[in-house]
Amino acid sequence: MPAYFQRPENALKRANEFLEVGKKQPALDVLYDVIKSKKHRTWQKIHEPIMLKYLELCVDLRKSHLAKEGLYQYKNICQQVNIKSLEDVVRAYLKLAEEKTETAKEESQQMVLDIEDLDNIQTPESVLLSAVSGEDTQDRTDRLLLTPWVKFLWESYRQCLDLLRNNSKVERLYHDIAQQAFKFCLQYTRKAEFRKLCDNLRMHLGQIQRHHNQSTAINLNNPESQSMHLETRLVQLDSAISMELWQEAFKAVEDIHGLFALSKKPPKPQLMANYYNKVSTVFWKSGNALFHACTLHRLYHLSREMRKNLTPEEMQRMSTRVLLATLSIPITPERTDIARLLDMDGIIVEKQRRLATLLGLQSPPTRQSLINDMVRFNLLQYVVPEVKELYNWLEVDFHPLKLCGRVTKVLNWVRDQVEKESDLQHYVPHLQNNTILRLLQQVAQIYQSIEFSRLASLVPFVDAFQLERSIVDAARHCDLQSLRGLLHWARLLRFEPGHYCSWCPPPCWSGFTLNLILSNSGVFALSYVLKQEAKEREKERIMQEHEQIKKKTVRERLEQIKKTELGAKAFKDIDIEDLEELDPDFIMAKQVEQLEKEKKELQERLKNQEKKIDYFERAKRLEEIPLIKKAYEEQRIKDMELWELQEEERISNMKMEREKALEHKQRMSRMMEDKENFLSKIKAARSFIYEEKLKQFQERLVEERKKRLEERKKQRKEDRRNAFYRQKEEEAQRIHEEQLKKEREERERLEQEQREEEEREYQERLRKLEEQERKQRARQQEIEERERRKEEERKAPEEKPTKRKDEREAPPRPHDRDRDGGEKSTWRSDKDKENLRRTKNETDDDGWTTVRR
């Protein structure tokens, strides 16, 4: 390891020296070695300026991978000691990258580039282009001034987010960088990077939930952490809406709802109001008018309950918007042909439940339920007078002749508010469609037939073509009664009652299939065909739609192909209309054929060029060989002549130098005597001074020797005295310990003898008690035996008269007596045991044993 690595200050000084001479890469290498050195893993104050200088060089040289590695090393150094230093370093690094990017942006002539993905600059078109041309993609990219810095800034944001994820000590910095990254994507319109950033944040959140047991892990149950995450997700939602990335906006809404679910406390009302406002925009842009209106309902109720400073003007504006949004919901949900064919009702219901969950609803809302809520909470009283009656005209009253005229006034008023209330302009087309549908439903109930011109006069805000389209859409979606068509030149619409559909609400009628007959003037007639022909026409229509979708797909693909250089060459002589009739496989084969053809041409061109270069080089070698030999001989002669000339010049110079040296020697020989005299005087003077100093040194040496010998003598005496006292203390301690040991042994011996004596006394008393008990049992047995004999003698005279003379009473058998005596002795033995149990010894505190009977 170099010497300047022993101290970090030396490395920083060395790096500054390299920078003074314009060598940035060596300076970066020096600082990199210090940061990675294992000897400097303990944080010091000098580490921060070293890291700042290191990151500054990384930014200047656009070495993002080195910056990333350095930041990870610095995090390991300082995260346990000074985490604030890591925050300062990261903020300074991002500030440098942003300043460089802004400078490049000001100098660049073109704003952001045509590159869709900064992480994947090479597209398939560029790969094909590089196959037929000698220019490299990176060469074309390097010519741009702004692209490298934009890519470097994006990599810096991503690296810092990966560095700081799941670390509670730098959680605030993590969210600040995430919000800066969102601003970067907005400023440079980087949609691909925005999607990747959202995915990375979502992945980091998942890692926080999985690795919550780490020492520095973020606790999502902490209200402060939840607040920061919600703040970042709201910025993400704003950015997605601004960039019109509605899919990412919807994912952000799901992320916010997931954070709401993690929180044990309800979110703040201001946060929920902001959330509802943005979610309503996402729903409207996705074409979901039902949930858009439901979100506005939630926002309206939240504002009424939580906002204490809600002014009447704000209340009126919110109520008006809620009313228009609710009435703009399609009366009957639209079902596309593909949805009907694939039977996607279950998928649609599941999707609605999922959207309802995002709004905190138990079940999906409906148009009628929202209207009922609007009436129940008396929202109409706050609506502006110009719009207040729109609800009655569309939902309550039945007046088909005046319906559209009344609604037209409201729509005109809404259009006039374009400067004040620009959000209300979006509801005009939906209100027009619902008005036309209501008109058709009411007309179908009171008329059997009506002229088309008469119907068009009732709808002044649309032209005849739009009205025809609305009628066809209404009939196709089963929004009105079945139509019975007349001849197209009669320009009549006839309504005929039929049967109700099993899957559509009234007033929808079925039993016939609608057939369109278009005239040259654009007017249509509707006819019915009793069901087989209708099925065939429906099948044909579906096939035509599929064919149109196929043609549209082919056309879009061909347009993309023709924009590329390869496609332009392959189809330069074929019209786009002719290409639509071709098979996509043929088009692909044609493209591949053109690619192979160009590759072969390129290979032939390279092969010919290779041969040409080989022939040229061979001819050049043949021509230059004699010339090289000739030049070599000429150069050898010239070198020989030059060497001889230089050798003569060297010899003459040496002779001249020797002559000058002899002259100097003769001139200086006259000064030899004076030199010797001068040297002798100097030596004599120096010798006297040396002898004086030597004498003084000898005297000081003798004195110092005596002094040290005396000190050593005193020290030895002191050591011997200390050793004697220490030995004496050890001996006394040993004697004392031996005395204590003897006393302890004697005490233990006496205690043992006392215990043995007590044991002997106890055994003796126990023996005497047993002997006494044995004698008592013997006496008791004798008494019992005498009593038994007396009893037998008493019974014998009473039994004697009843016996025969020759009968004699047999004496009791020994085994019978033993049997009875055995039973009694058994009883006595149990009693003896009881007495023995009662005579157990009891020992008091003084060691005396007491025997109880």
HELIX and SHEET records of a PDB file:
HELIX    1   1 ALA A    3  GLN A    6  5                                   4    
HELIX    2   2 PRO A    8  GLU A   20  1                                  13    
HELIX    3   3 LYS A   24  LYS A   36  1                                  13    
HELIX    4   4 LYS A   38  HIS A   40  5                                   3    
HELIX    5   5 HIS A   47  LEU A   61  1                                  15    
HELIX    6   6 SER A   64  CYS A   78  1                                  15    
HELIX    7   7 ILE A   83  GLU A  107  1                                  25    
HELIX    8   8 PRO A  124  VAL A  132  1                                   9    
HELIX    9   9 THR A  137  ASP A  142  1                                   6    
HELIX   10  10 LEU A  146  LEU A  164  1                                  19    
HELIX   11  11 SER A  168  VAL A  170  5                                   3    
HELIX   12  12 GLU A  171  TYR A  188  1                                  18    
HELIX   13  13 LYS A  191  ARG A  210  1                                  20    
HELIX   14  14 PRO A  223  SER A  242  1                                  20    
HELIX   15  15 TRP A  246  LEU A  262  1                                  17    
HELIX   16  16 PRO A  269  LYS A  285  1                                  17    
HELIX   17  17 ALA A  289  MET A  306  1                                  18    
HELIX   18  18 PRO A  312  LEU A  327  1                                  16    
HELIX   19  19 ASP A  337  LEU A  342  1                                   6    
HELIX   20  20 ASP A  345  LEU A  358  1                                  14    
HELIX   21  21 ARG A  367  ARG A  376  1                                  10    
HELIX   22  22 LEU A  379  TYR A  382  5                                   4    
HELIX   23  23 PRO A  385  LYS A  388  1                                   4    
HELIX   24  24 LEU A  390  TYR A  391  1                                   2    
HELIX   25  25 ASN A  392  VAL A  396  3                                   5    
HELIX   26  26 PRO A  400  ASP A  416  1                                  17    
HELIX   27  27 SER A  422  TYR A  427  5                                   6    
HELIX   28  28 VAL A  428  ILE A  446  1                                  19    
HELIX   29  29 PHE A  452  LEU A  458  1                                   7    
HELIX   30  30 ALA A  464  ARG A  476  1                                  13    
HELIX   31  31 HIS A  488  ALA A  490  5                                   3    
HELIX   32  32 GLN A  532  LYS A  563  1                                  32    
HELIX   33  33 GLU A  565  ALA A  570  1                                   6    
HELIX   34  34 ILE A  576  GLU A  580  1                                   5    
HELIX   35  35 PRO A  584  MET A  668  1                                  85    
HELIX   36  36 SER A  669  MET A  671  5                                   3    
HELIX   37  37 MET A  672  GLU A  799  1                                 128    
HELIX   38  38 PRO A  814  ARG A  838  1                                  25    
SHEET    1   A 3 SER A 449  GLU A 451  0                                        
SHEET    2   A 3 LEU A 492  PHE A 495 -1                                        
SHEET    3   A 3 LEU A 483  GLY A 485 -1                                        
SHEET    1   B 2 HIS A 499  TYR A 500  0                                        
SHEET    2   B 2 TRP A 509  SER A 510 -1                                        
SHEET    1   C 2 ASN A 515  LEU A 518  0                                        
SHEET    2   C 2 PHE A 524  SER A 527 -1                                        
SHEET    1   D 2 ASN A 841  THR A 843  0                                        
SHEET    2   D 2 THR A 849  VAL A 851 -1                                        
END                                                                             
